[in-house]
Amino acid sequence: MAVEPWFALFYAFLLGRDASAESGKDAGKYWEARFEREVFNGVTQPNRFNDSKYRGLRRWFRYCGLGWHDSEDCFHPNPYDRIARKLPSIFQKTRDLPIDDFIARLSEECPELDDGHIFRRANPSWDPKKRVMTLGLAHALVDLHLAGLIVLSCPVDSDGWSIAKAAPPRDATHLKSDRVTSVRLAPGSRSNG
């Protein structure tokens, strides 16, 4: 069975740049050149990423639960479904995880997401010490919280990972800031995995 070498790496590349994948006639060529330049320092790869692969991957990303297409057919990374399927593996036998443990387990289960080994390969200058989630991951976690699958604990005095890029709505109980201290698996979420 042949493995598609660009699927996870290009997704991680888009995610790391907080970018969307457009559908215009020159979009594939633009991303082909940028991907080759920024990930491979301009060195041409065998079976290289190209315009045809770009167009196909945009459809597959949505199908695999890695994001959505807007009315202009622009793909927006949001790994909501990918993370929802992995919640049982991420939490294992616990229901609460400090944010650093959650990110560590998430990156093991989903290596194309923030801090995973594929993500780091696609985004070598990304700095986890800044503790700022990508736009796509931040949106996915806020959406999972709003759907009741997880509970994000964001106290006022938190110095945890930032979800500010997703502009999370504030509430009086959990989302008091845009910095996550811990993540709790909501009751009944194990069956959603």
N, C-alpha and C positions, 0 to 999 in steps of 0.2 A: 504494500500500500504506500503510495507516494504521500509525502507530507508537504503541505503548503507552507513554505518558509517565511512568508511575509505577513500572514494573517495576524498573529499575536504581536509581532514586532511593529508593524505599521499602526495597529490599534494603539499600542503603548506610546508610539511616537505622537500620534494625534492627541492622545490623552495628556501627555506631558507638556504639550504646547497650548493646552486649553483651546484647541482649535476644532472647527467643524470641517467636514468634507463636502465641498460644493459639488454641483453636478454640471457646471458649465463646460463648454467644449474644450477649454484650455486647463481646466482644473486638474485633470490627471497628469498632464505634462508638468504643471507647476509642482504638484506633490511628488512626482517621480524625481525631479531634479533636486528638490529640497531634501527628500528622504535620503537619496544617495550622497548628497553633499554633507548633511549633518550627522548621519549615522555611520557612513562608511568613508568619510573624508574625501569624497569624490571618486573613490576606487570602484570601478565597474564590477558588479557581482555576476557570477554565473546565474542563469535563469533569473535575470534581474527583475526588480519591481518595475512595472511600466503602466501605461495608461489603461490597458485592458484589465490588468490585475486590480488597479485602483477602482475601476467601475464595478467589477465583480465583488470586491471586498466590501464596498459600501453597502451592497444588498445583504451580504452574508452577516455583516456586523449586526444589523437590525434583526435578522432572523435568529441569531444566536443570543439575543437579549442584551446586547452591548450598547444600545442607544436607540434613537428614533430619527425619523425623517420629518422635516417640517413641510409646509405647503409649497415651498420653493425647491423641494427635493434635496435639501441640505441635511447631511447626516450629523447628528449631535451625539457625541459619546456620553453615555449614561448607563453604567453597568448594573442597573437595578436588578434585572432578572438574573444575571450572572451571580451576583452576591446573594440574592434571595435563595437560589439553589444551594449555595455553599454554606448557609448559616449553620446547619447542624455540624458540619466539619470544622467550621471556625470556632464555634462555642464548645464542641465536644460534650463534656459532662458538666460544664458550668453554665450559669445563666448570666453572669456579669464578668466583664473584662475591662481592666484599665485600658485606656486608649492605646498605649504603646503595645500592649499584648494583642489587642484587637488588630492593629496595623500589621504586626509581625505574623499573626496567623492568616490574615487576609492575603498578605503578600506570598505566603507559602501556598495557599489554596488557589490563588488567582495571580500567578506571577507576572501577568501583563498589567496589573494595576499598581498603584503607587507603592514604591519601595520593593516590588518584586524583581526577581533577577532579569526577566525580559524587559520590564519597565526601565530598569537601570541601564541595560544595554542600549535601549533606544533613546535614553535621556541621560547621558553620562554627566552632565553638569547639574542635574537635579540634586538638591541638598536636603536630605531628610532632617537635618538639624534645625532647619527653618520651621518645621512642623506645620506646613501649609499644604493641605490637600489640593489636588487638581480640581478643576471645575467639574469634570465628569464624576469623579468619586464623591465630591462634596454633595452634588445634586442627588446622586444615588442614595447616599446615607440619609439625607434630609427626607427624600421621598419614602424610603423604607421606614423612617421614623413616623412620618405623617400617615403612612398606611397601617401603622400599628404592628409591624413585624419586629422592629427593634425600638429601643428607647435610648436616645442620645442624652447624656447628662452633660449639660453646658452651664455650670454655675457661673455667677458673675465674676468670681475671682480665679477662674480656670486659666492655666497656662498650657493646656493641652493642644491638640492639633486643631488648626483653624479650618472651619468650613465657611468662612466669610465669602468666598467666591460664589457660593450658592445663595447668598443673601437669605439665610434661614429666617423664618418668621419667629418672632419672640412670643413666649408664653410665660405664664406665672409659675410653671412647675418644672419644666425640663430645659427649654431653650431660652435661657436667660442671657446668654452671650453667644458669640460665634466660635467658641473654643470648646472642644469636646474633651471631657475628663475620663468618661467611661461609656461603654456601650452595654446595654442589657438586652438579652433575647426576650422578647415579649411572650407572655403565656400563649401556648398553642402554636408558636412559630416553628417548632421542630417538624411539624407535619407539612409545612410549606416547602421544605427542602427538597 
